[in-house]
Amino acid sequence: MNYDPHRTESYSVKLVSNFMRCMIILTISRKKIGIEIIREDVTKEKPQYKFENWFMKPWCSGQHEGEIHGVPKQCGACWHHRNVKDAIYQKYNKISAHSMIGYTRNEKARIMMPPIGKPKNFYLYPLIEWGWSADNSIWYLKNRVGLPHPLYEDEIGFKRLGCSICPYQSGEALEILYYKYHEIWDYMLNLEDISKHSYFNNKSLRGNTFSTLHEMNDFLDREKTKQTKLKL
């Protein structure tokens, strides 16, 4: 599959899990602290620029001047977050008294400083406050709220959801893409071919460490061949 810089939509079969976590936060907050929640249609915000546009855009300065941005690097700030997603966050931060974020108890290291001019408690982390893990959240959504998500079910098996082509996702999530979402996997391989740097530096899977997506692809190809031979 060839890369198309004019593609109108990025590949995103996996939905952002923070929406589901917000459902938990809003539901329980209403019960615990008496917040009255008025149900409204959710506004679907779209970024001004597509991932593909920034992927192919050359750097304007620095040691990589003239090179395309390519795959977002795992070290430091992600250019996709900074240039595409952050503008939407900032829009609502300016008009909000507080911002609830669905980080779990295992993500305390992600707690952020408040924006300039906002109080120290601008960002609220209810799931951390309650000591909830991702599994607690999934269970509550499925059994108490009635919002099961098929990508969390055993047939698919994702533990966390996000952008399907994100280089930050786990090796286990990438393996699911390899086996069950071939078009997306091939698209990611194509992105790495075009990019000046690999999809990741050190990604672990089944006790192995990979420096490129192609290395992981070769490993999974060999594993699939072994499994096929065992079935014969």
C-alpha atoms as a printed R data frame, in Angstrom:
    type eleno elety resid chain resno       x       y      z
1   ATOM     1    CA   MET     A     1   0.000   0.000  0.000
2   ATOM     2    CA   ASN     A     2   1.472   3.330 -1.049
3   ATOM     3    CA   TYR     A     3   1.530   6.386  1.174
4   ATOM     4    CA   ASP     A     4  -0.933   9.075  0.121
5   ATOM     5    CA   PRO     A     5  -0.094  12.568  1.482
6   ATOM     6    CA   HIS     A     6  -3.543  13.767  0.391
7   ATOM     7    CA   ARG     A     7  -5.419  11.186  2.454
8   ATOM     8    CA   THR     A     8  -8.289  12.931  4.245
9   ATOM     9    CA   GLU     A     9  -8.440  10.622  7.265
10  ATOM    10    CA   SER     A    10  -5.713   9.058  9.382
11  ATOM    11    CA   TYR     A    11  -5.935   5.388 10.305
12  ATOM    12    CA   SER     A    12  -7.586   5.240 13.727
13  ATOM    13    CA   VAL     A    13  -9.485   2.003 14.325
14  ATOM    14    CA   LYS     A    14  -8.738   2.298 18.023
15  ATOM    15    CA   LEU     A    15 -10.808   4.912 19.809
16  ATOM    16    CA   VAL     A    16  -9.280   7.182 22.416
17  ATOM    17    CA   SER     A    17  -9.912   5.588 25.795
18  ATOM    18    CA   ASN     A    18 -10.044   8.898 27.671
19  ATOM    19    CA   PHE     A    19 -13.603   9.397 26.394
20  ATOM    20    CA   MET     A    20 -14.631   6.173 28.106
21  ATOM    21    CA   ARG     A    21 -12.745   7.121 31.248
22  ATOM    22    CA   CYS     A    22 -14.561  10.446 31.285
23  ATOM    23    CA   MET     A    23 -17.850   8.530 31.315
24  ATOM    24    CA   ILE     A    24 -16.694   6.833 34.522
25  ATOM    25    CA   ILE     A    25 -15.482  10.089 36.063
26  ATOM    26    CA   LEU     A    26 -18.706  11.926 35.299
27  ATOM    27    CA   THR     A    27 -20.934   9.070 36.446
28  ATOM    28    CA   ILE     A    28 -19.168   8.509 39.770
29  ATOM    29    CA   SER     A    29 -18.536  12.204 40.451
30  ATOM    30    CA   ARG     A    30 -22.259  12.825 40.204
31  ATOM    31    CA   LYS     A    31 -22.891  10.144 42.832
32  ATOM    32    CA   LYS     A    32 -19.966  10.982 45.132
33  ATOM    33    CA   ILE     A    33 -19.964  14.756 45.229
34  ATOM    34    CA   GLY     A    34 -23.383  15.664 43.898
35  ATOM    35    CA   ILE     A    35 -22.370  17.144 40.554
36  ATOM    36    CA   GLU     A    36 -25.392  17.558 38.338
37  ATOM    37    CA   ILE     A    37 -24.520  16.519 34.814
38  ATOM    38    CA   ILE     A    38 -26.593  17.793 31.917
39  ATOM    39    CA   ARG     A    39 -26.409  15.365 29.009
40  ATOM    40    CA   GLU     A    40 -25.559  17.120 25.770
41  ATOM    41    CA   ASP     A    41 -24.449  16.022 22.346
42  ATOM    42    CA   VAL     A    42 -20.687  15.614 22.396
43  ATOM    43    CA   THR     A    43 -18.900  18.042 20.124
44  ATOM    44    CA   LYS     A    44 -16.491  16.242 17.846
45  ATOM    45    CA   GLU     A    45 -13.431  18.399 17.535
46  ATOM    46    CA   LYS     A    46 -11.169  17.940 14.536
47  ATOM    47    CA   PRO     A    47  -7.586  19.208 14.359
48  ATOM    48    CA   GLN     A    48  -6.758  21.869 11.824
49  ATOM    49    CA   TYR     A    49  -4.075  19.685 10.264
50  ATOM    50    CA   LYS     A    50  -4.010  15.986  9.477
51  ATOM    51    CA   PHE     A    51  -1.269  13.657 10.671
52  ATOM    52    CA   GLU     A    52  -0.187  13.028  7.077
53  ATOM    53    CA   ASN     A    53   0.282  16.735  6.369
54  ATOM    54    CA   TRP     A    54   2.719  17.161  9.243
55  ATOM    55    CA   PHE     A    55   4.415  13.832  8.517
56  ATOM    56    CA   MET     A    56   5.493  15.085  5.082
57  ATOM    57    CA   LYS     A    57   6.203  18.681  6.174
58  ATOM    58    CA   PRO     A    58   9.947  19.574  6.208
59  ATOM    59    CA   TRP     A    59  11.589  20.952  9.334
60  ATOM    60    CA   CYS     A    60  12.187  24.700  8.977
61  ATOM    61    CA   SER     A    61  15.298  24.931 11.169
62  ATOM    62    CA   GLY     A    62  17.742  22.960 13.274
63  ATOM    63    CA   GLN     A    63  19.920  19.976 12.435
64  ATOM    64    CA   HIS     A    64  17.063  18.302 10.532
65  ATOM    65    CA   GLU     A    65  16.198  21.358  8.437
66  ATOM    66    CA   GLY     A    66  14.804  20.294  5.077
67  ATOM    67    CA   GLU     A    67  13.985  16.735  6.218
68  ATOM    68    CA   ILE     A    68  10.365  15.672  6.577
69  ATOM    69    CA   HIS     A    69   9.027  15.319 10.125
70  ATOM    70    CA   GLY     A    70   8.437  11.616  9.596
71  ATOM    71    CA   VAL     A    71   7.312   9.301 12.381
72  ATOM    72    CA   PRO     A    72   7.027  11.088 15.762
73  ATOM    73    CA   LYS     A    73  10.021  10.241 17.942
74  ATOM    74    CA   GLN     A    74   9.469   8.576 21.291
75  ATOM    75    CA   CYS     A    75  12.036  10.769 23.065
76  ATOM    76    CA   GLY     A    76  10.960  14.273 24.025
77  ATOM    77    CA   ALA     A    77   7.747  15.999 23.008
78  ATOM    78    CA   CYS     A    78   5.782  14.358 20.209
79  ATOM    79    CA   TRP     A    79   5.423  16.743 17.232
80  ATOM    80    CA   HIS     A    80   1.976  15.339 16.476
81  ATOM    81    CA   HIS     A    81   0.732  16.166 19.961
82  ATOM    82    CA   ARG     A    82   2.331  19.609 19.888
83  ATOM    83    CA   ASN     A    83   1.158  20.669 16.431
84  ATOM    84    CA   VAL     A    84  -2.127  18.817 15.988
85  ATOM    85    CA   LYS     A    85  -3.686  17.867 19.330
86  ATOM    86    CA   ASP     A    86  -2.438  20.532 21.737
87  ATOM    87    CA   ALA     A    87  -4.299  23.385 20.011
88  ATOM    88    CA   ILE     A    88  -7.620  21.709 20.838
89  ATOM    89    CA   TYR     A    89  -6.614  21.190 24.474
90  ATOM    90    CA   GLN     A    90  -5.514  24.809 24.830
91  ATOM    91    CA   LYS     A    91  -8.803  26.029 23.380
92  ATOM    92    CA   TYR     A    92 -10.763  24.450 26.216
93  ATOM    93    CA   ASN     A    93  -8.179  25.102 28.917
94  ATOM    94    CA   LYS     A    94  -8.681  28.845 28.375
95  ATOM    95    CA   ILE     A    95 -12.409  28.685 29.127
96  ATOM    96    CA   SER     A    96 -12.464  25.894 31.753
97  ATOM    97    CA   ALA     A    97 -12.282  26.158 35.530
98  ATOM    98    CA   HIS     A    98 -10.947  22.602 35.749
99  ATOM    99    CA   SER     A    99  -9.873  19.842 33.406
100 ATOM   100    CA   MET     A   100 -10.532  16.209 34.356
101 ATOM   101    CA   ILE     A   101  -7.971  13.751 33.013
102 ATOM   102    CA   GLY     A   102  -8.434   9.981 32.994
103 ATOM   103    CA   TYR     A   103  -4.968   8.888 34.108
104 ATOM   104    CA   THR     A   104  -5.030   5.721 36.219
105 ATOM   105    CA   ARG     A   105  -3.223   4.947 39.481
106 ATOM   106    CA   ASN     A   106  -0.279   3.564 37.487
107 ATOM   107    CA   GLU     A   107   0.192   6.847 35.623
108 ATOM   108    CA   LYS     A   108   1.055   9.233 38.438
109 ATOM   109    CA   ALA     A   109   4.258  10.143 36.628
110 ATOM   110    CA   ARG     A   110   2.119  11.780 33.920
111 ATOM   111    CA   ILE     A   111   0.587  14.347 36.291
112 ATOM   112    CA   MET     A   112   1.125  17.785 34.750
113 ATOM   113    CA   MET     A   113   1.770  21.291 35.991
114 ATOM   114    CA   PRO     A   114  -1.238  23.600 35.464
115 ATOM   115    CA   PRO     A   115  -1.225  26.069 32.556
116 ATOM   116    CA   ILE     A   116   0.081  29.569 33.289
117 ATOM   117    CA   GLY     A   117  -2.579  31.598 35.068
118 ATOM   118    CA   LYS     A   118  -4.525  28.547 36.274
119 ATOM   119    CA   PRO     A   119  -4.748  27.277 39.898
120 ATOM   120    CA   LYS     A   120  -2.650  24.335 41.099
121 ATOM   121    CA   ASN     A   121  -5.722  22.106 41.102
122 ATOM   122    CA   PHE     A   122  -6.728  22.990 37.520
123 ATOM   123    CA   TYR     A   123  -6.039  19.422 36.400
124 ATOM   124    CA   LEU     A   124  -8.094  16.850 38.309
125 ATOM   125    CA   TYR     A   125  -7.243  13.141 38.303
126 ATOM   126    CA   PRO     A   126 -10.234  11.287 39.795
127 ATOM   127    CA   LEU     A   127  -9.067   7.779 38.830
128 ATOM   128    CA   ILE     A   128  -5.737   8.343 40.597
129 ATOM   129    CA   GLU     A   129  -7.562   9.781 43.611
130 ATOM   130    CA   TRP     A   130  -9.784   6.684 43.778
131 ATOM   131    CA   GLY     A   131  -6.881   4.288 43.200
132 ATOM   132    CA   TRP     A   132  -8.386   2.873 40.025
133 ATOM   133    CA   SER     A   133  -6.419   0.868 37.465
134 ATOM   134    CA   ALA     A   134  -7.243   0.491 33.755
135 ATOM   135    CA   ASP     A   135  -8.848  -2.886 34.551
136 ATOM   136    CA   ASN     A   136 -11.090  -1.245 37.173
137 ATOM   137    CA   SER     A   137 -12.197   1.290 34.570
138 ATOM   138    CA   ILE     A   138 -12.939  -1.325 31.911
139 ATOM   139    CA   TRP     A   139 -14.885  -3.462 34.387
140 ATOM   140    CA   TYR     A   140 -16.984  -0.491 35.536
141 ATOM   141    CA   LEU     A   141 -17.810   0.591 32.001
142 ATOM   142    CA   LYS     A   142 -18.840  -2.911 31.017
143 ATOM   143    CA   ASN     A   143 -20.734  -4.011 34.129
144 ATOM   144    CA   ARG     A   144 -22.104  -0.838 35.691
145 ATOM   145    CA   VAL     A   145 -22.506   1.670 32.860
146 ATOM   146    CA   GLY     A   146 -23.293  -0.807 30.078
147 ATOM   147    CA   LEU     A   147 -20.619   0.488 27.696
148 ATOM   148    CA   PRO     A   148 -18.553  -2.544 26.681
149 ATOM   149    CA   HIS     A   149 -15.941  -1.856 24.026
150 ATOM   150    CA   PRO     A   150 -15.286  -4.662 21.501
151 ATOM   151    CA   LEU     A   151 -11.574  -3.852 21.200
152 ATOM   152    CA   TYR     A   152 -11.100  -4.667 24.893
153 ATOM   153    CA   GLU     A   153 -12.770  -8.062 24.553
154 ATOM   154    CA   ASP     A   154 -10.682 -11.255 24.455
155 ATOM   155    CA   GLU     A   155 -11.309 -11.744 20.732
156 ATOM   156    CA   ILE     A   156  -9.274  -8.591 20.013
157 ATOM   157    CA   GLY     A   157  -7.418  -8.128 23.283
158 ATOM   158    CA   PHE     A   158  -6.242  -4.506 23.495
159 ATOM   159    CA   LYS     A   159  -5.334  -3.410 27.033
160 ATOM   160    CA   ARG     A   160  -5.148   0.293 26.174
161 ATOM   161    CA   LEU     A   161  -6.634   2.262 23.302
162 ATOM   162    CA   GLY     A   162  -5.313   5.211 21.355
163 ATOM   163    CA   CYS     A   163  -4.244   6.176 17.849
164 ATOM   164    CA   SER     A   164  -3.690   2.999 15.859
165 ATOM   165    CA   ILE     A   165  -0.405   4.167 14.281
166 ATOM   166    CA   CYS     A   166   1.082   5.655 17.462
167 ATOM   167    CA   PRO     A   167   4.765   4.741 18.089
168 ATOM   168    CA   TYR     A   168   4.171   4.907 21.856
169 ATOM   169    CA   GLN     A   169   1.859   1.893 22.002
170 ATOM   170    CA   SER     A   170   3.067  -1.346 23.578
171 ATOM   171    CA   GLY     A   171   4.662  -4.245 21.758
172 ATOM   172    CA   GLU     A   172   1.590  -6.333 22.586
173 ATOM   173    CA   ALA     A   173  -0.694  -3.780 20.914
174 ATOM   174    CA   LEU     A   174   1.549  -3.749 17.843
175 ATOM   175    CA   GLU     A   175   1.334  -7.545 17.676
176 ATOM   176    CA   ILE     A   176  -2.460  -7.304 17.594
177 ATOM   177    CA   LEU     A   177  -2.204  -4.880 14.674
178 ATOM   178    CA   TYR     A   178   0.133  -7.311 12.879
179 ATOM   179    CA   TYR     A   179  -2.266 -10.222 13.151
180 ATOM   180    CA   LYS     A   180  -5.672  -8.538 12.947
181 ATOM   181    CA   TYR     A   181  -5.302  -5.200 11.144
182 ATOM   182    CA   HIS     A   182  -3.115  -5.958  8.129
183 ATOM   183    CA   GLU     A   183  -3.881  -2.766  6.216
184 ATOM   184    CA   ILE     A   184  -2.885  -0.571  9.142
185 ATOM   185    CA   TRP     A   185   0.263  -2.627  9.768
186 ATOM   186    CA   ASP     A   186   1.344  -2.327  6.119
187 ATOM   187    CA   TYR     A   187   0.637   1.397  6.252
188 ATOM   188    CA   MET     A   188   2.907   1.772  9.300
189 ATOM   189    CA   LEU     A   189   5.710  -0.145  7.574
190 ATOM   190    CA   ASN     A   190   5.336   2.209  4.634
191 ATOM   191    CA   LEU     A   191   5.559   5.248  6.942
192 ATOM   192    CA   GLU     A   192   8.783   3.909  8.430
193 ATOM   193    CA   ASP     A   193  10.222   3.420  4.933
194 ATOM   194    CA   ILE     A   194   9.538   7.063  4.099
195 ATOM   195    CA   SER     A   195  10.666   8.481  7.445
196 ATOM   196    CA   LYS     A   196  14.303   9.386  8.141
197 ATOM   197    CA   HIS     A   197  14.142   7.518 11.439
198 ATOM   198    CA   SER     A   198  12.525   4.306 12.648
199 ATOM   199    CA   TYR     A   199   9.169   3.898 14.372
200 ATOM   200    CA   PHE     A   200  10.850   3.362 17.742
201 ATOM   201    CA   ASN     A   201  14.250   2.821 19.355
202 ATOM   202    CA   ASN     A   202  13.623   0.033 21.841
203 ATOM   203    CA   LYS     A   203  10.302  -1.797 21.793
204 ATOM   204    CA   SER     A   204   9.863  -5.000 23.785
205 ATOM   205    CA   LEU     A   205   7.787  -8.014 22.796
206 ATOM   206    CA   ARG     A   206   7.981 -11.586 24.090
207 ATOM   207    CA   GLY     A   207  11.334 -10.971 25.729
208 ATOM   208    CA   ASN     A   208  12.858  -9.447 22.604
209 ATOM   209    CA   THR     A   209  13.820  -5.827 21.918
210 ATOM   210    CA   PHE     A   210  13.374  -4.245 18.487
211 ATOM   211    CA   SER     A   211  14.815  -1.022 17.109
212 ATOM   212    CA   THR     A   212  12.568  -0.802 14.035
213 ATOM   213    CA   LEU     A   213   9.068  -1.836 13.060
214 ATOM   214    CA   HIS     A   214  10.544  -3.886 10.212
215 ATOM   215    CA   GLU     A   215  12.608  -5.894 12.727
216 ATOM   216    CA   MET     A   216   9.446  -6.669 14.669
217 ATOM   217    CA   ASN     A   217   7.667  -7.544 11.425
218 ATOM   218    CA   ASP     A   218  10.404 -10.051 10.489
219 ATOM   219    CA   PHE     A   219  10.225 -11.616 13.960
220 ATOM   220    CA   LEU     A   220   6.440 -11.984 13.799
221 ATOM   221    CA   ASP     A   221   6.678 -13.418 10.292
222 ATOM   222    CA   ARG     A   222   9.022 -16.118 11.612
223 ATOM   223    CA   GLU     A   223   6.768 -16.809 14.586
224 ATOM   224    CA   LYS     A   224   3.729 -17.125 12.333
225 ATOM   225    CA   THR     A   225   5.607 -19.539 10.064
226 ATOM   226    CA   LYS     A   226   6.523 -21.681 13.098
227 ATOM   227    CA   GLN     A   227   2.915 -21.800 14.241
228 ATOM   228    CA   THR     A   228   1.747 -22.751 10.756
229 ATOM   229    CA   LYS     A   229   4.221 -25.644 10.594
230 ATOM   230    CA   LEU     A   230   3.121 -26.907 14.008
231 ATOM   231    CA   LYS     A   231  -0.478 -27.091 12.797
232 ATOM   232    CA   LEU     A   232   0.452 -29.220  9.767
